[in-house]
Amino acid sequence: MSQICQNIAQIKQHIPKEVLLVAVSKTKPLEDIKTAYQCQQRHFGENKVQELVEKQQKLPRDIHWHMIGHLQRNKVKYIADFIYLIHGVDNLKLLKEINKQGQKHDKKINILLQVKIAQEDTKFGMDIITLQDIIQQYNAKAFPFVQISGLMGMATNTSDQQQVANEFKQLYNLYQTYKKAVPSFQYLSMGMSGDYPIAISQGSNLIRVGSAIFGARHYNV
């Protein structure tokens, strides 16, 4: 068994069955993704549209692709016809563009609303007031070609595990609150390679894991 397969098996062994594992394949070669695919991994996450489109065209059609990076409005059209889930929807303009592209393809596009829970300015995400406003509009059928499937958030990059847990707990509480109002809520996307055990302990049911599966990232110089 390859190291990638061993890593996937080990992670799945230690997480609850209801937690969805998304293998973050950004910057990874096709061979690595094929190896993970052969180990029954079907959910993969990318953070750049161009790389996502290129990989989607060359890999098996039953892969569920997740857009986990910051998505620009003018690039939604390139992924609208095949994307399984867009994680980082953090503003109303982006949401309206996704709805527009969904209408063009006559399909509902699944998205997560990204909420800012970290103390870092570098982290994206909407505030609570914007979240409330968008959900009210969604329930009023303002975005018929979008399905809001839950919430997503990234914790502060810190060694203070209590702070990380508190931030995840904050998002979990929001998820529980709005799940009552939005029946389509399914996913609470929290946790990456460095903090997914904490995220799961605070209610996450979708984790985005890259380096713990594929090893250190490769960047083009």
Buried (B, 14 or more C-beta within 10 A) or exposed (E): EEEBBEBBEEBBEEBEEEBBBBBBBBBBEEEBBBBBBEBEBBBBBBBBBEBBBEBBEEBEEEBBBBBBBEBEBEBBBBBBEBBBBBBBBBBBEBBBBBBBBBBEEEBBBBBBBBBBBBEEEEBBBBEEEBBBEBBEBBEEEBBEBBBBBBBBBBBBBBEEEEBBBBBBBBBBEBBEEBBEEBEEBBBBBBBBBBBBBBBBEBBBBBBBBBEBBBEEEEEEE
